[in-house]
Amino acid sequence: MKGLAALLPGDAWDSLTEAALCTERDFSAVKLDAVSPAEVSALTAALVDRLRHSASTASGPPPSVPISPLARRLLGLLRANFIRQAGSLETAPDVGRVLAILAAMEECAAELEPTWDVRFGERLTGPNGLDLVVEVAHDLRSPLTSILFLAETLLRGRSGPISALQERQLGLIYSAAFGLSAVTSDMVELVRGRGQMTDPEPMPFSITEIMESVRDIVRPIAEEKGLEVRLVLPERPFRMGFPVAINRVLLNLTTNALKFTEEGYVEIAAVTGGQDQAVEFTVRDTGRGIPPQAMELLFEPFRRRRRDHEYAFSGSGLGLSICRKFVEAMGSELSVETELGKGTRFAFALPLPEPTFGETAEVEHVAAR
């Protein structure tokens, strides 16, 4: 360490000087937290400077050391190396000076202890940060599921009759809880890097049933804003495909459309036709449209506004990112057309063959229950 011996004059500081040199050379012990040996060297020098100031009771404010996992790790190594070096001296060092240095180390360790927000940030940016995101998402799911169950129970009148106003308010509670539950699912999907289907393989389902389910979920939000949710149902609704993924995509797109539409309507359409039995799904709104600068990062998760008060299609971008992943996993692409002041249209086409007679009967039986 350049200049360290001059920085710490006198034989009483020899053990700390050698401890610092040993710490600086042991890059392998801190490589998970350090960018380079140069960073280790600079931070070790800063720690020694801080310890020298406190142990010598120098005047003025002590030099600052940045709070980080690396600083705490280096201080621990420095303490261990100092005790080892002091114990190996042929002549016993000055006890008072040793105690002063150890006391300075304890004081520095207390200052480097992170606050809860710093600790949380370190966990998020650490090697297990993604696991923390999944844990938080799972912790949110349980209470949200309870809210959904209770709201649905009340809406169905199982706990007694409710007024029209209460029904409307419960509908809003249900829609809000469902939206939050979808966000937690999106977080888990994104963190795990999955683009696979929730359904293990294609199964028979009804497009009409999915579209009506999406409309029922978002209806309270639409009614609160005075918007109409239109459905353009397919001529032949029974198909083979991935109903859970299609439902997630349509619900996310419809919720976003309602969020950025102040008057008019949101339309969910499924148009069938063609020899390949493809179905084109669209979600169209009469909202504000998306400006060009927002289009660049439209499907990027955790995007941020470039400037304060700048338009952003959604807060985190998780929903659209997951929508694109699901659509691509089903063998298609999610396209978007927009015009400022007139609205936006999202679309994707899927090859969804019609089921056999037995599979159709199965879908009809499930829908009738």
Protein Blocks (a to p, Z undefined) as FASTA:
>chain_A
ZZklmmmgcjklmmmmmmmmmmmmmmmlmmmmpmbfklmmmmmmmmmmmmmmmmnopghj
dddddddfklmmmmmmmmmmmmmmmmmpfbdcdfklmmmmmmmmmmmmmmmpccfklmmm
mmmmmmklmmmmmmmmmmmmmmmmmmmmmmmmmmnopnopcdfklmmmmmmmmmmmmmmm
mmmmmmmmmmnopabdfblbdcdddfklmmmmmmmmmmmmmmmnopacdddddfblbccd
dfklmmmmmmmmmmmmmmmccbhcddddddeedjklpacdddddfbebjafklmmmmmpg
hiacfbghiacfbfnommmmmmmmmmmmnopacdddddehiaccdddddddddddfklmm
mmmmmmmZZ
